[in-house]
Amino acid sequence: MRASLRDDLKTALKARNNVAVTALRSALAAIDNAEAVPGDRPLSGGGEHVAGAAVGLGAAEAQRRNLTEADVRSIVENEVRERSVAAEEYEQLGRDDLAERLRAEAEVLSRHLKPAP
């Protein structure tokens, strides 16, 4: 799914489709954030000058979590759900323009949740 999100992002950038670009970048960022190592885990190593500092070649590279396809799907579903809820709230506040934009972003992401033919 991540590959199809990236492919669609390239297409949206070329087409200058700002709604799709915003939605796809946001979803890809959410996936990248989910892969990040939690902040409560200490760095490996222990430099002589800074406690817990990483030392050596590649020490600055943090190991990332591997997400399953189901994890990625869940993240995209959450992105769609957040946009739908926010759109309803904007509509209640009389901001139909923002509500429509969020619904359009949710639709862009929803296309990736449908089973492939």
DAHU-V195112 format. One record per residue. OMEGA is omega as a letter, one per 20 degrees, with the letter a starting at -180 (* if undefined). D_CENTER is the distance of its C-alpha to the mean C-alpha in Angstrom with 1 decimal. Layout:
omega=OMEGA d_center=D_CENTER
omega=OMEGA d_center=D_CENTER
//
This chain:
omega=a d_center=11.9
omega=r d_center=9.7
omega=r d_center=12.8
omega=r d_center=13.3
omega=r d_center=10.0
omega=r d_center=11.1
omega=r d_center=14.6
omega=r d_center=14.0
omega=r d_center=12.3
omega=r d_center=15.6
omega=a d_center=17.7
omega=r d_center=16.3
omega=r d_center=16.9
omega=a d_center=20.4
omega=a d_center=21.1
omega=r d_center=19.9
omega=a d_center=18.1
omega=r d_center=16.4
omega=a d_center=15.1
omega=r d_center=13.3
omega=a d_center=12.1
omega=a d_center=10.6
omega=a d_center=8.9
omega=r d_center=7.7
omega=a d_center=6.7
omega=r d_center=4.8
omega=r d_center=3.1
omega=r d_center=3.5
omega=r d_center=3.3
omega=r d_center=2.2
omega=r d_center=4.0
omega=r d_center=6.0
omega=r d_center=6.8
omega=r d_center=7.9
omega=a d_center=10.0
omega=r d_center=11.6
omega=r d_center=15.2
omega=a d_center=16.0
omega=a d_center=18.0
omega=r d_center=21.1
omega=a d_center=21.9
omega=r d_center=24.5
omega=r d_center=24.4
omega=r d_center=26.9
omega=r d_center=30.2
omega=a d_center=32.2
omega=a d_center=33.4
omega=a d_center=36.9
omega=a d_center=35.9
omega=a d_center=32.7
omega=r d_center=32.4
omega=a d_center=29.4
omega=r d_center=28.7
omega=a d_center=27.6
omega=r d_center=30.4
omega=a d_center=30.9
omega=r d_center=29.4
omega=a d_center=25.6
omega=a d_center=25.7
omega=r d_center=22.9
omega=r d_center=20.5
omega=r d_center=18.7
omega=a d_center=18.3
omega=r d_center=14.8
omega=r d_center=14.4
omega=r d_center=14.5
omega=r d_center=12.3
omega=r d_center=14.3
omega=r d_center=13.7
omega=r d_center=14.2
omega=a d_center=11.5
omega=r d_center=8.9
omega=r d_center=10.8
omega=r d_center=10.9
omega=r d_center=7.2
omega=r d_center=7.4
omega=r d_center=10.8
omega=r d_center=9.8
omega=r d_center=7.8
omega=a d_center=11.1
omega=r d_center=13.3
omega=a d_center=12.2
omega=a d_center=13.0
omega=r d_center=16.1
omega=r d_center=17.4
omega=r d_center=16.9
omega=r d_center=18.7
omega=r d_center=21.5
omega=r d_center=21.9
omega=r d_center=22.2
omega=r d_center=24.6
omega=r d_center=26.7
omega=r d_center=26.9
omega=r d_center=28.1
omega=a d_center=25.2
omega=r d_center=25.0
omega=r d_center=23.6
omega=r d_center=20.4
omega=a d_center=20.3
omega=r d_center=20.8
omega=r d_center=18.0
omega=r d_center=15.5
omega=r d_center=17.1
omega=r d_center=16.8
omega=r d_center=13.1
omega=r d_center=13.0
omega=r d_center=15.5
omega=a d_center=13.6
omega=a d_center=10.8
omega=r d_center=13.8
omega=a d_center=15.5
omega=r d_center=13.2
omega=r d_center=14.3
omega=a d_center=17.9
omega=r d_center=20.0
omega=a d_center=21.0
omega=* d_center=24.6
//
